[in-house]
Amino acid sequence: MRWNEHIFEQLNNGHILLFNKIKSGDEKYNMLVETDYLGRVYRQFSFDKTLGGSYARTAGLSLVHHDVAEVPNGNWLLTIDDGSKYVEDTIAELNPNTGKIVKVIDFKKIFPESMYKKSKIKANDNTSSGLGLMDWLPINTIDYDAKTGNILLSARNQDIIWSMNYQTKKINWVFTSKPTKEWPSSFHKHLLKPSKGTKYPGGQHGVYLLKETGSKLDILLYDNNIAVTNGDKKQSGNFSAATEYQIDTKKKTIKQVWSYGKNLGKQNFTEVIGYAQRLKNGNTLINFGFKNKGKESNIIEVDAHGNQVFNLTITNSAKDMTYVYLAYRMQFYPDNYVFDVTK
């Protein structure tokens, strides 16, 4: 598990999916590995840095980043770089049985052209310095809903979360503080209207579906609360929080129903990194992963009333970038997993 970056996903078969380096001295993370807790490798995929010969400018980047989702057919949805000057704005579906990419969605073709062409945010990657790469979107979460075939996504630098149908690429809804007048008219019907007291997220991470009842969806995310392009500029930088929202997809409304972190103030503000997990007992595990400018990662579990039941602080190495990117409580193996040391 050494030299791992971002990806740590438990698959339905009990294996884990990691993204790491082929060699410790390699500049880039470029190997996707299906393994288990004994370190046995079942599949591994190295990615051609040119992605078929068209994208040499991305040499040295981590081609897979942030998140992966397993879909019912066993394929993996990956957040990737497409090789253009605009990074981390594309998702791809990989068939792990064949090693083939079977579908690609480029969000430069989904969102208005002005969103990426007018962005001045440069890619913050030590290996890409001097390449002029731009980081207008970056997608940091992908969550697949097997019931509807919809995917839920988060993009930090636009302070935006949205839902779309994976097959049709049709947008279902968008939640952002970007003013309606700045969107093309075709997007207006998709923009969610927040209820009074509902906060817009900023630089958020880890959005995923909690439950679905009729036209109402409950989602959870980690709100870094930093207004990167949009976001809530008045509250930006004052705190970070785990926040639950309820969305009415018919009425196109959204309301904040639960949040924890505001009471901790600037002490637990994290401009990057973070995650929130709703546990089976109703508690929420929250990773303030970049506390004190990355010097610490603070993992807190709270109950529904905001009472702390667990609090762990980990001291990080800024030099080695040993931040806690994600923190979960998870079952070591699925219930149907059969352990066999011979296989």
Secondary structure, DSSP 8 states (H G I E B T S, - for coil): -TT--S-EEE-TTS-EEEEE-SSTT-SS--EEEEE-TT--EEEEEE--TTTTTT-GGGTTS-SEEEEEEE-TTS-EEEEE--SSSB-S-EEEEEETTTTEEEEEEETTTTS-HHHHHS---B---GGGTTS--B-S--EEEEEEETTTTEEEEEEGGGTEEEEEETTT--EEEEE--S-GGGS-HHHHTTB-EE-TT----SS-EEEEEEEEETTEEEEEEEE----SSSS-TTTTTS--EEEEEEEETTTTEEEEEEEESGGGGGGG--SS--EEEE-TTS-EEEEEEEETTTTEEEEEEE-TTS-EEEEEEEE--TTTT----------SS-TT----TT-
